[in-house]
Amino acid sequence: MPRAATGIDWCIVSEKVDVVLIGGGIMSATLGVLLKQLQPDWKIEVHERLSDLAQESSNPWNNAGTGHAALCELNYTPEAPDGSVDPGKAITINEQFQQSRQLWASLIERGILDEPSTFINATPHMTFVRGEKDVAFLKRRYEALKDQPLFAGIEYSEDSRVINQWAPLLMQERRKGEPFAATRVPAGTDVDFGSLTRQLFSHLQEQGVEVITDREVRTLRRQKDGSWRVFWRNRLGKTPGHTDARFVFVGAGGWALKLLQKSGIPEIKGYGVFPIGGQFLKTTNPAVVSQHKAKVYSQASVGAPPMSVPHLDTRVVDGEASLLFGPFATFSPKFLKNGRITDIVTQVRPHNLLPMLKVAVDNPSLISYLVGELLKNHRKKVESLRVFMPTAKDEDWELIQAGQRAQVMKKDPKKGGVLQFGTEVVTSADGSIAGLLGASPGASTAASIMLGLLKTCFPDRIAGWEPELKKLIPSYGQPLNPRADAARASIEATAEALAINP
């Protein structure tokens, strides 16, 4: 278990380590495990401000658990003005998820992770649309993806009998004559990132990594020798102290922006974040849950951010199956679920004020969408569910609060400021500090993100690390999709190792 900071720590005023990881989520856990495999002699310390690990975006109830491989998410295959569908981004996301699968498979083989079912389960990924326009788009999307090796096995149907076999809850009491279509990839997954994160940190502790909870990092200061002094305060006892580190990773969710700003690195100038919260409808009614085993995505509402695409999902958390529907956007000025109401104000700096104002001016539909979502009561939210599941009953579903997503706002030379979805790593020029901003599909692509960080922040070591990286992630440095045989072999091997054969 992580060591909670207590008043006894008054004697710890200064520590020196090789690496400090700020934040107890999937990103810090992934980077920590990679570094320990590559550099076992390095001293690593983890600082988490809450009393336990994986309590923010990595917590299983704060996200949808989708192993994002672009199998069902329409926002990864945008439609061009001429109606064509570009599969490029979907292929990139899938490539990144395959690297995560390979890493997890390797860690199971090395005894670092427990039985696969403790964090990953086979769950078909589907897309379901209604109306002639969206049906035509989904057909074009299917045509663009079906011959891509990483999307082998994708199925398409407009036949109600077929779709009923795939997901009965979608078709019960569906209005006759309504155009609809669906795609399905049996090889999709449901991932409990909370369990995965805790297992990775447990291994790190076994390897001598000190994982300290209830410790809040307050600020960071660059030292003359290029290292970083990380100033912290224990939440129990309020004891202050600092740790000197040669490298710092800020994986603190929405608070990463605040800490990178305090570090003073010029690379963070112009960045801001816009927090968007979420809620899900959840049911554990066995009569309902037993009829649905899939993650079913659809089109986003007009003005809705990509993270708010509606979906009806099978979840498996701690061995118990349930269904989630949502997300329904909420608004809070906090950058974390357990953040502070002043977060949205204290981020403002002269260098990011204009980009943020430009984002506000350019995205009125987002504001309208958020207002509309906030006005929905429980009954209205179940009505939204009935678009997917016509037989949904109010009493079967409860509302749960999901996590906060801090969407990136940044300078843009043409527009002045843009709202960016996805994740972005911000790194100092010398590579001594890096932080992750943004949201989905971050957790699913953690391995790929951290590989990029290693290459950027440790250019003098990456060549020596590559042989071990290729053992952990066999496709490292070689995309799978252009190599059909390699893609098929990788998917089959990781499916067997992770026990996720559909």
HELIX and SHEET records of a PDB file:
HELIX    1   1 GLY A    7  CYS A   11  5                                   5    
HELIX    2   2 ILE A   26  LEU A   38  1                                  13    
HELIX    3   3 PRO A   60  ASN A   62  5                                   3    
HELIX    4   4 LEU A   74  TYR A   76  5                                   3    
HELIX    5   5 GLY A   88  GLU A  109  1                                  22    
HELIX    6   6 PRO A  116  THR A  118  5                                   3    
HELIX    7   7 GLU A  132  LEU A  145  1                                  14    
HELIX    8   8 PRO A  149  PHE A  151  5                                   3    
HELIX    9   9 SER A  160  TRP A  166  1                                   7    
HELIX   10  10 PRO A  168  MET A  171  1                                   4    
HELIX   11  11 PHE A  193  GLU A  206  1                                  14    
HELIX   12  12 TRP A  255  SER A  263  1                                   9    
HELIX   13  13 PRO A  266  ILE A  268  5                                   3    
HELIX   14  14 PRO A  286  VAL A  289  1                                   4    
HELIX   15  15 PRO A  306  SER A  308  5                                   3    
HELIX   16  16 ASP A  343  THR A  346  1                                   4    
HELIX   17  17 PRO A  350  ASP A  362  1                                  13    
HELIX   18  18 PRO A  364  LEU A  374  1                                  11    
HELIX   19  19 HIS A  378  PHE A  388  1                                  11    
HELIX   20  20 ASP A  394  ASP A  396  5                                   3    
HELIX   21  21 GLY A  442  THR A  445  5                                   4    
HELIX   22  22 ALA A  446  CYS A  457  1                                  12    
HELIX   23  23 ILE A  462  LEU A  472  1                                  11    
HELIX   24  24 ALA A  484  ALA A  497  1                                  14    
SHEET    1   A 7 ARG A   3  ALA A   4  0                                        
SHEET    2   A 7 GLU A 210  THR A 213  1                                        
SHEET    3   A 7 ILE A  44  HIS A  47  1                                        
SHEET    4   A 7 SER A  14  ILE A  22  1                                        
SHEET    5   A 7 PRO A 240  VAL A 250  1                                        
SHEET    6   A 7 TRP A 228  ASN A 234 -1                                        
SHEET    7   A 7 ARG A 215  ARG A 222 -1                                        
SHEET    1   B 7 ARG A   3  ALA A   4  0                                        
SHEET    2   B 7 GLU A 210  THR A 213  1                                        
SHEET    3   B 7 ILE A  44  HIS A  47  1                                        
SHEET    4   B 7 SER A  14  ILE A  22  1                                        
SHEET    5   B 7 PRO A 240  VAL A 250  1                                        
SHEET    6   B 7 ILE A 433  GLY A 438  1                                        
SHEET    7   B 7 THR A 423  THR A 427 -1                                        
SHEET    1   C 2 ILE A 120  ALA A 122  0                                        
SHEET    2   C 2 THR A 189  VAL A 191 -1                                        
SHEET    1   D 8 GLU A 155  SER A 157  0                                        
SHEET    2   D 8 PHE A 180  VAL A 185 -1                                        
SHEET    3   D 8 HIS A 125  ARG A 130 -1                                        
SHEET    4   D 8 LYS A 295  TYR A 297  1                                        
SHEET    5   D 8 HIS A 311  VAL A 317 -1                                        
SHEET    6   D 8 GLU A 320  THR A 330 -1                                        
SHEET    7   D 8 GLY A 272  THR A 283 -1                                        
SHEET    8   D 8 GLU A 398  GLN A 401 -1                                        
SHEET    1   E 9 GLU A 155  SER A 157  0                                        
SHEET    2   E 9 PHE A 180  VAL A 185 -1                                        
SHEET    3   E 9 HIS A 125  ARG A 130 -1                                        
SHEET    4   E 9 LYS A 295  TYR A 297  1                                        
SHEET    5   E 9 HIS A 311  VAL A 317 -1                                        
SHEET    6   E 9 GLU A 320  THR A 330 -1                                        
SHEET    7   E 9 GLY A 272  THR A 283 -1                                        
SHEET    8   E 9 ARG A 405  ASP A 412 -1                                        
SHEET    9   E 9 GLY A 416  GLN A 420 -1                                        
END                                                                             
